[in-house]
Amino acid sequence: MAKTHPHIETPTADDLMRVIGDRPLTDVYLALHALVIATLPTIRHSVDEVDAVIGYGAHEYGYGGWGMAAVSPFTKWVSLTLMKGAELTDPDGLLTGTASMRHVKLSSVDELADKRDGIAALLLSATRVQA
């Protein structure tokens, strides 16, 4: 039987700081999470206490167990994954990948600031994708 990682539902800023620990790009991770919450203030979300991935929109907007999006920390970037990214209009060309899931990879807070409006538009668009 597969073991699952423990999660914190609707984590606080302190929860996220504890979970992210001393990983690189903590500022980008926290700023991207803040953008998701500012764009979709009532979205359901939880953080995986082992890998620090924040999942958004599970069982909302027609999304099943995997949810609508995720913020994942990596060594050289923080990724915003949109589960049905291939179905979204991306006028700013922010999404990378060739599968159904697509990603926006960010390496700095300045890069996030430059792409802020486009990311917010993608998040809003993702809420309208039907299952």
N, C-alpha and C positions, 0 to 999 in steps of 0.2 A: 504494500500500500504506500502510495506516495505521501510524503510529509509536506505540509504547506508551511509557508513562513507566517509568522504572526504579523498582524496589521494593526494600525491605529486608525480608527475611523475619525474623520474630520480633525486631523492633527493640528495642534497649535504651532506657533512659530518655535516655541521651546522644544516641542516634540520633534519638529523637523531638524532643528539644530543638533539635538542629541543623536538622531538617526543618521544624519549626514556625516557627523563626526569631523574628522580632519581630512576628508577627501578633497581633492582639488576642485576649484570652480564652485565652491559653496555659494558665492555671491550670485553667480549666474543661476544656479539651481533655485535659490530662494526668490530671486527676482522674477524668474519665469513662472514659478508657482504663484507669486503675487499677481502677475499679469493674468493667468488663468482665472484666478478668483475674482479679480477686478472685472474681467470680461463676463464671467458667468458666476455671479455671487452666490447663487443657491445650489451650485453643482455638488453632487455627492462626490466625496473623494476619500481616499485612504492611502496610507504610506506603508510600504513593506519594511518591517523593522530590520531585515537582513540586508537587502540590496538597495534600500532607500528610494525605490521607484514609487512615485506617486501616481495612482490610478484615478481617473476622473470619469464620472458618468455611467458607472455600471448600473444597468437596469433603468437607465434614463434615456430619453430621446430615442427610444427604439433600440438601444444597444443592450446586448446581453451581458453575460458574466465578465467579459474582458473590458467592457466599457468603451468610451468614446476616445479617450486620449490617455497618454502617460508622459510623465517627466522622468527621465532616467539620467543619472550622473555617470559620466565616464571620465577617464583620466584627462583627455584633451578636449572634450566638449560635453555639453548637456544637450540631450535630445528631447524634443517634443515629438512624440509619436502620435499620429492620427490614424486610428484603426481602419477607417474607410477613406483614407487620404486620396486614393486613386479616383474617388467619386467627387472630389472637391474641385472647384474652379480655383486656380492659383495664379492670378494675374501678376503677382510680384515674383513668381518663380522661386518660391522659398522651399518647396518640398523636394526632397531627394528620395530615390528608391524607385523600384520598378514593380513591386508587388502591390497588393491591395493596401497594405499599411505604407504610409509615407512618413518622412521625418523632416523636421527642421533642426539642424545642428547648430549650436551656438557656442562660441569659444570665449566670449567676453560680454560684460554688461553693456559696453558700447555697441556691440553688434546687436544685442537684444533691443536696445533703444532704437537703433536704425530700422529694425524689422518689426517693431512693436505693433504698428497699425495693421500690417499684413498678417501677423500672427493672430491678432484679435479677430480679424475678418475670417481667417480660416477656422478659428474656434466657433464663431457664430454660425458659419456655414455648416460645420460638422454637426451642430444641433439639429439641422434640418434634413439630414440624410436619413432615409427610411431604411429600416431593417429588412 
